[in-house]
Structure formats: structure tokens, C-alpha cells
Amino acid sequence: MKRLALVSSLAVALLAPAVARAEVSVQVNGQGQVTRVVVVAKGSRIWRQVRGHVPAAQILNPLGDTYGDLAPVIAIHPKTGHPWAVWPQNDGNRKRLVISSWNGTGWTDPVRIARSDLMGYDQTEPRLLFDASGVPYVFFTEGANDRRILFVTQVRGIWSPPLRLSATDVDSRTPLAVLVGDDIQLSFQTSAGTVTRMLPTTFLEISATNLMDSPIPPGYLPVPPPPGGNPSDEPTDTHVFRR
């Protein structure tokens, strides 16, 4: 049975993005402005076009199922009102995060946003959100032996190196992120239970900027210390809810 989900801009902007199912497309008005993001689920498909009448330019990654791409997450940019989508793209049986956005006439070509580490582990389970000024924040799982939670953002239009946010040697996965004022509430799963961190956006931006010229490979970066000089910019201590 086919299910049709119409996702409003407000809902996507304010809630932690849900994993989308096929097809992913937009509905636009005569000026090219997005009026709705449409997600149609049909069977086990993730990407393939379901509704034949939709113009090809409005459909995101229709060959994704053929290529082996995983499901995307979608968020609405607060300044442009255009949707952005992040997903694990299959590249030689390795998953690499890519991003695409609606530019008014079509979806942009997917580009990679997270440099892989030396071992080339899979990058999966992305979460995308924006702050009020339109800065993107992407959290994801890297499939190392100790799975880890990494973070990237844009600094002066360039995607930052991945920053590790989970503890070393603690298997961590399935991040969820929600904007709470000027903070981001990040939670993820570990063998000990759910870990939650309150991370000021300023802390994340400063940490990402400091990594721009770092020679250390992604995934090997330690959990960052808080920036000095302003206690309000420090992340709240992690707490664990035991199973």
C-alpha cells in the first residue's frame, strides 16, 4: 500500500529530521519556490520514482536504489526555505556522506561533506539541522571497530574536517540532534545506554574552525576540550541512562 507524506517546511525545520523513503521530491510554485517536500513510501524502495507525473528535475537521486545509496535525511534552510538532503552514497561498497540542495530549478549535484579516515570506514546515520542563521550541522556514525559519533559543519563555505564527539573506545551510534535555543542537544547509543550532550553552537563552530588546518586524519581526533574564557560556551557533561 502506497503512503504519501507531505512534509511542511516548519515541521522539517523544527524537528529532528526523520529518515526519508522513496520517492523524495519537491512541489514548487511558478517562481520556483518550494511549497512542499514530498516523500512517498512504496515497498522496500528508498529512492526510485513512484509518481510518474512528477518532473524529473524535482526528484532527488532517482537512481539511488540502483547504486545502493542509503536513505536520506532532509531539513529546510531557514533563510532560503529550500530543502537540503544528506545521505550515505555508495562508492565502491563504502558509504560516503553527500549533500544536495534545491536551488530553485533543480537539485544540486551531490558533493561529499566528510573526509574519510585512513581506514575508509562507512559513514552512516546522518542527522542534519540548521541554526537560525542557516549554519548547517551534520552528525553521523563512523563504522570503526569502536563506532564513533562525528560532526561536520561549513566554515566560510567549506566543510570542516570531522570532529569526534563520542568518547574514545566506547562503541557509539545512532545520533539524534535537536536545536534548543543556542545549543544542540545530541544523544546517541552506547553499550552502557543513551548518552546526551548539550553542545553550544559556538563551541561546535570554534572547534570546527580550529580543525580546518589540522593534519590529523578524521576519526582520530579526540573529544574536543571546551573553549576557554566563557563558561557558557562549554558543553554540558555527558550523562548516561542505564538500560
N, C-alpha and C positions, 0 to 999 in steps of 0.2 A: 504494500500500500504506500502510495507516494504521500510525503508530508511536505508542506510548504511553510517555511518560516520567513516572516518579514521582519527584519531587524531594523529598528529605528536608530537614527544617529545618537539620540540621547541615551538609549539603552546601552549601546556599544561603548559609548564614551565613559559611562559612569560605572559599569560593572566589569569585573574581571572577565576577559574575553573567553568565550566558550569555543571549543573545537568545532569547526565548521564541517559540514558534509555536503556532498555534491548536490547540485552544481553551485558554484559561487559566482554571482553576477551582480550587476547594479542596474537600477532603473533610474533614468535621468530625464530631466525636463528639456525644453527646447534650447536652453542656454548651456546645456552640458552639466548642470548641477545635479548631484546625486540626491534623489528623493528617498530611495530605499536601497538597502543591501539585501539581496535575496539569496537564501540558502535553501536548496531543495535536496531532500534526502531520498534516495532510492536504492534499496538493497544495500550491497556492500560497497557501492561506488563512493568515492570521495570527491573526484574532480569532474568526471565526464558530464558533458552537456545533457541535460534532461529535457528541457523545453526547447523544441526545435525552432520556435519563432523568435528567440532572443538573438539580437545581432551579435556576431562573433566578437566584435570589439568590446562588448560589455561583459564577456565571460572571462574569468581568470583561469589560466592554466588548464584548458580543457583536455590536454593530453597527459595530465599529471598521473592518472591511473596507469597509463601505458608505460610511463617512465619509472613508476614505483615511488612517486613522491608521497609523503605522509600528509596528514590533514593540516590545514592552516588555522591560524588564529587571526582575528580581524579586530581592528579598533579604528575609530573615527578621529581624524586630526581635528583638534578644536578650533584651529584658525581657518582652514580651508573647507572643512566639512566633508573632505574626501576620505574614503576608506583606505587603510593600509593593511596588507596581509603579510604575515611571516609564516614560513613553513619549512620543514626539513625536505630539501630536494635530494633526490637520489643521484649520486655521482659515483659511478663505479662501485656500487653496493656500499657506499659510505654516505651517510646523511650529513648534508651541509645546510646551514640556515641561509635562506634567501628572503628578500623582501621585495614587494611590488606595491605600487600605489596607483590609484585612479588619478589621471592628470587632466580630466575634463573631456577627453575624447577617447581614451582607452587606458588599459593597464600598462604601466611601465615594464620594461624588461626586468626580470628578476636579477638582483645582484646579491652577492654574498655579503654578509654583515659580521661574521665571526670567524676570525682566523683559527684554523685548527691547530692542535698541538702537534708535537713531533710524532706521536703515535697515530694520529689521524682518527681519533675516536669519534663515534657518531655524536651529532648534535641534535637533540630531540626535545620534545615537550616545551616548545617556546611559549612564552607569555609576553604580550605586547600591551603597553599602555602609554599614555601621554600625560604630561602635566599641563597646567592651564596655558602655559606659553607655547606649547607644541613640541617640547623636547620629548623624543621617544625613549622609552626604557624597555629593553628586551632581557628577559630572564630565561634561562634554558638549562637542560640537563646535559652534561657531557658524559658519555658512556665509558669512563675509565674503569679500572678494577675497583676503585672506590668512586662510585658515581658522585659527581660534584655539581653544584649549582653555580653557574657563571652568569655574568651580566655584561651587556654592551649598551652603549648609547652613542649619539652623534656629538662630536666636538668640532665645532667650526665646519660642519658639513661632512666630516669624515667619521666613519665608525671606529670606535675605540677598541683597543685590544681587550679580550675577555678578562674580566675581573672575578676572581673566585670569592664567593660569599659563604660557602659552607665550610665546615671545619675539615682540616686535613685528616685523611684516613678514616673518615666517617662516611659510609655509604649514604648518599643524599640524592633525592629525586623528586619529580612531580612538583615543581614550583607553582605557587599561586601568588599573584601580586595585586594589590588594591591600593589606589591613591587615597590617602587620608590627610586632607589638608596639604601641608608641605612635606609630608612623609609618605613613604611607601611601606605598606605592611606586606612583608614577604614571609610566606610559610612554605615548608617543604617537608617531605617524609624522610625519616631515618629509621634505622633498626630499633632505636630507642623510643620512637614516637614522632609526633609532629613538632617541628621547631618553628618558631615565629620570631622574626626580627623586625623592628621598626627602624627604617633607614631614611634619614633625611635626604631629600633630593639634592641638597647642596653637597652633602657628603659623597653621594654617588658621582656627581658631576666633577668634584675636585679629584676624587680617586681616579676616575676615568681619564681626566686630563693629565694627571701625573704619570699615567701609563703610556701616553702617546709615543714616547721615545724609548720605552723600555725594551731591552734586548731579551728579556726572559720569555720563553715560549708560553703560550696560553696553557692554562691548566696547572702550571707550576707556580703561579703567583699565589702567595699566601693570602689568607683572610686579611683585609686591609685594616690597619690601625685607624682609629678615628682622627680626623684633622684636629690640630691643636688650636687653642686660643678661643674656642667658642663652644662651651659645653652643649649648647642647644643643637650643634651640628653633629653630635656624636650619636651613633646608633644605640638603640636600647639593647640591653643584654638579651641574649637568646634564652628562651625558656622552652622546656620540653614537657609535653603531655604524654605520660606513660600510657602504653596500651594496657 
